[in-house]
Amino acid sequence: MTMCTKALLGDPIPSLGPGLVPCESAVESINETISYHAQYWSTLCLNQSIPAEDVLTSSKKIKPANGKIVTSEGNNNNINNSSKNVQTLICEGQLLRGLSLSEAKAVGQPEDANEEAKRSGDEGGGGPPEPSTSQGNVASSAEKAPTLTDFLCDNIQALVNEEMFAVVPLRSCPHLPQIRPIPDNGIDTNATCESCTQPNENWTCLVCYTTQCGRYVNEHMLQHHLETEHPLTLSFSDLSVWCYPCQAYIDNQALYNAKNAAHISKFGSQLTWSYQRKE
């Protein structure tokens, strides 16, 4: 509960140790908890573009992800609104982070202890008292793990000018039923393009499981789609799935088997289940 509260106040979230992967049941429980708490935390923004909307307005409900790309095509009103939203988010985030660090400092070394250490240092002729270990840990943690507030502060101008954007994958797609079962030999993420033998930026078709290069190499996967009308393809680089007819990235539990096979080939381990199970 303490770590959850600190995270909601803006403190850095601790990462997993090396070699560890999230537990499937834990991810499912977290997703269920998020769905319940979203209605009570107006600042809890999930699967949303930044700063596409005013996430700090308590009366405004969070909209589901729509798969659109936030680009520089917005009008001046949208730019002004985005600027205000980001600046408001930064101010509140800095205030909460300051409160959190102040509380940690108060717990680590009481004010009376500071005064006593200062007096003893003056009387003994020594240097200034050294900060406590807890204070050093708090400062070190804040320096090593930048928060969302830090990121927004560093990139405020780019966000206001809409030079940065976020891509939100669609949760469903009418072409998902066309996915075929994975071949017996699985998916080899080290395979080269079957048309030009290029080893980089390759994709596999989720209908016939041919391996072709992407549009930034020789566009052989795009040509394959135009010739066969096979809609869905999986990237060997980041395991994302692209739908050509929808012109969007897709993330659905129907894609898990293909993503898991590619994950095993690429990393040698199972892909953690991150979808809510259907009742």
C-alpha positions in Angstrom: 0.0 0.0 0.0 2.9 2.4 0.8 4.5 1.8 -2.6 1.2 2.3 -4.4 0.6 5.6 -2.6 4.2 6.8 -3.4 3.7 5.9 -7.0 0.4 7.9 -7.2 2.2 10.8 -5.6 4.8 10.8 -8.4 7.7 8.9 -6.9 9.7 6.5 -9.2 8.3 3.0 -9.4 10.9 0.3 -8.5 11.8 -2.0 -11.3 12.1 -5.8 -11.2 15.4 -7.3 -10.5 17.5 -8.8 -13.3 16.2 -12.1 -14.7 12.7 -11.6 -13.3 9.4 -11.4 -15.2 6.0 -10.3 -14.1 3.7 -13.1 -12.8 0.8 -13.8 -15.1 -1.7 -13.7 -12.2 -0.2 -10.5 -10.8 -0.6 -8.7 -14.2 -4.2 -9.9 -14.4 -4.9 -8.7 -10.8 -3.3 -5.3 -11.5 -5.5 -4.9 -14.6 -8.6 -5.7 -12.6 -7.6 -3.3 -9.9 -6.9 -0.6 -12.4 -10.4 -1.0 -13.9 -12.0 -0.6 -10.5 -9.9 2.3 -9.3 -10.1 4.3 -12.5 -13.4 5.8 -11.5 -12.1 7.0 -8.2 -8.7 8.5 -9.4 -9.4 11.3 -11.8 -5.7 11.7 -12.4 -5.2 8.1 -13.2 -4.8 8.2 -17.0 -4.6 4.8 -18.8 -3.9 4.0 -22.4 -4.1 7.7 -23.3 -2.0 9.9 -25.6 -0.1 12.7 -23.9 -1.3 15.5 -23.8 -4.3 14.6 -26.0 -6.9 15.6 -23.5 -7.4 17.2 -20.1 -6.8 14.3 -17.8 -7.0 16.5 -14.6 -10.6 17.4 -15.0 -12.5 15.5 -12.4 -15.8 15.7 -14.2 -14.5 14.3 -17.4 -14.5 10.5 -17.8 -11.4 8.8 -19.2 -12.1 7.8 -22.8 -10.9 4.4 -24.1 -8.0 4.1 -26.5 -9.0 4.9 -30.0 -5.9 3.9 -31.9 -5.3 7.4 -33.4 -2.0 9.1 -33.7 -1.5 12.6 -32.2 0.3 14.6 -34.9 1.0 18.2 -35.7 -2.3 18.6 -37.6 -4.2 20.0 -34.7 -5.5 23.6 -34.8 -4.4 26.5 -32.6 -7.1 25.9 -30.1 -5.9 22.4 -29.5 -2.3 23.5 -29.1 -3.3 26.1 -26.5 -5.4 23.6 -24.6 -2.6 21.1 -24.7 -0.1 23.7 -23.4 -2.4 24.5 -20.5 -3.0 20.8 -19.7 0.7 19.9 -19.7 1.6 23.0 -17.6 -1.1 22.1 -15.0 0.0 18.5 -14.9 3.6 19.6 -14.3 2.7 22.0 -11.5 0.6 19.5 -9.6 3.2 16.8 -10.2 6.0 19.0 -8.8 3.8 19.9 -5.8 3.0 16.2 -5.0 6.7 15.2 -5.5 7.8 17.9 -3.2 5.4 16.8 -0.5 6.5 13.2 -0.9 10.2 14.1 -0.6 9.5 16.4 2.3 7.8 13.6 4.2 10.6 11.2 3.5 13.1 13.8 4.8 11.1 14.3 7.9 11.0 10.6 8.6 14.7 10.1 7.9 16.0 12.9 10.2 13.8 14.9 12.6 14.3 18.6 12.9 15.5 18.3 16.5 18.2 15.9 15.4 19.4 18.4 12.8 19.6 21.2 15.4 21.5 19.0 17.8 23.9 17.8 15.2 24.6 21.4 14.1 25.3 22.6 17.7 27.6 19.7 18.4 29.5 20.4 15.1 30.0 24.0 16.0 31.2 23.2 19.5 33.7 20.5 18.3 35.0 22.7 15.5 34.2 20.0 12.9 32.7 20.4 9.5 28.9 20.4 8.7 27.0 17.3 9.7 26.6 14.7 7.0 23.1 13.9 5.7 21.5 10.7 7.0 21.5 7.5 5.0 17.8 7.7 4.3 18.1 11.3 2.9 20.9 10.1 0.6 18.8 7.2 -0.6 15.9 9.5 -1.4 18.1 11.9 -3.3 19.9 9.1 -5.1 16.6 7.5 -6.1 15.2 10.8 -7.4 18.3 11.4 -9.5 18.6 7.9 -11.0 14.9 7.4 -11.9 13.3 10.4 -13.6 9.5 10.6 -13.2 6.8 11.5 -15.7 7.0 15.1 -14.3 10.7 15.2 -15.1 10.0 14.0 -18.7 7.3 16.6 -19.2 9.5 19.4 -17.9 12.3 18.4 -20.2 10.1 18.1 -23.3 7.4 20.7 -22.6 8.2 22.8 -25.7 8.1 19.7 -28.0 4.8 18.6 -26.5 3.3 22.1 -26.9 4.5 22.3 -30.5 3.1 18.8 -31.1 6.5 17.6 -32.3 6.1 14.5 -30.2 3.3 12.0 -30.5 2.1 8.7 -29.0 0.6 5.7 -30.9 -2.2 3.7 -29.1 -2.9 0.3 -30.6 -6.5 -0.7 -31.4 -7.9 -3.3 -29.0 -9.9 -5.1 -31.7 -9.9 -5.5 -35.5 -12.3 -7.1 -37.9 -9.4 -9.0 -39.6 -8.4 -11.0 -36.5 -10.5 -14.1 -37.5 -8.1 -14.5 -40.5 -5.2 -15.5 -38.2 -4.0 -19.0 -38.9 -2.5 -21.5 -36.4 1.3 -21.2 -35.8 3.3 -23.7 -37.9 4.8 -26.8 -36.1 8.3 -25.3 -36.4 7.2 -22.1 -34.7 8.3 -18.6 -35.6 12.0 -17.8 -36.2 12.7 -14.2 -35.4 16.2 -14.6 -36.9 14.9 -15.5 -40.3 15.8 -13.4 -43.3 13.5 -11.9 -45.9 12.4 -14.6 -48.3 12.5 -12.2 -51.2 15.8 -10.3 -50.7 17.5 -12.2 -47.7 17.8 -9.0 -45.7 18.3 -9.8 -42.0 16.9 -6.5 -40.6 13.4 -5.1 -40.1 11.6 -8.3 -41.0 8.0 -9.2 -40.4 6.0 -12.5 -40.6 2.5 -12.8 -42.1 0.0 -14.1 -39.6 -1.9 -15.9 -42.3 0.7 -17.8 -44.3 3.7 -17.1 -42.0 6.1 -16.0 -44.8 8.9 -13.7 -43.7 9.4 -10.5 -45.6 11.2 -7.2 -45.0 9.4 -4.0 -43.9 8.6 -0.8 -45.8 11.8 0.9 -44.7 13.9 -1.8 -46.3 12.5 -3.1 -49.6 8.8 -3.2 -48.8 8.4 -6.9 -49.6 5.8 -7.4 -46.8 3.8 -4.6 -48.2 4.0 -6.2 -51.7 3.0 -9.5 -50.2 -0.2 -7.9 -48.7 -1.1 -6.2 -52.0 -0.7 -9.5 -53.8 -2.5 -11.8 -51.3 -4.6 -9.4 -49.3 -3.3 -11.0 -46.1 -4.0 -8.3 -43.5 -2.0 -8.9 -40.4 1.8 -9.0 -39.9 4.0 -9.3 -36.8 7.3 -7.4 -36.4 10.4 -9.3 -35.4 11.9 -6.1 -33.9 9.3 -5.2 -31.2 6.7 -7.9 -31.6 4.0 -5.4 -32.6 1.2 -6.3 -35.0 0.2 -4.1 -37.9 -3.1 -4.4 -39.9 -2.8 -3.1 -43.4 -6.5 -2.6 -44.1 -7.1 -0.8 -40.8 -3.8 1.1 -41.1 -3.2 0.7 -37.3 -1.3 -1.3 -34.8 -3.4 -4.0 -33.0 -3.1 -5.5 -29.5 -5.6 -8.2 -28.8 -5.5 -11.5 -26.9 -6.1 -13.4 -30.2 -2.5 -12.4 -31.1 -1.0 -13.9 -27.9 0.0 -17.3 -29.4 1.9 -15.7 -32.3 3.5 -13.1 -30.1 4.4 -15.7 -27.5 6.1 -17.9 -30.2 8.1 -14.9 -31.4 9.0 -14.0 -27.8 10.3 -17.5 -27.2 12.4 -17.4 -30.3 13.7 -13.9 -29.6 14.2 -14.0 -25.8 14.0 -17.7 -24.9 11.1 -17.2 -22.4 7.3 -17.2 -22.4 5.5 -13.9 -23.0 3.7 -12.7 -19.9 -0.1 -12.7 -20.3 -1.3 -9.1 -20.0 -4.9 -9.3 -21.1 -8.0 -9.6 -19.0 -9.5 -13.1 -19.3 -13.0 -13.4 -20.6 -15.5 -14.7 -18.1 
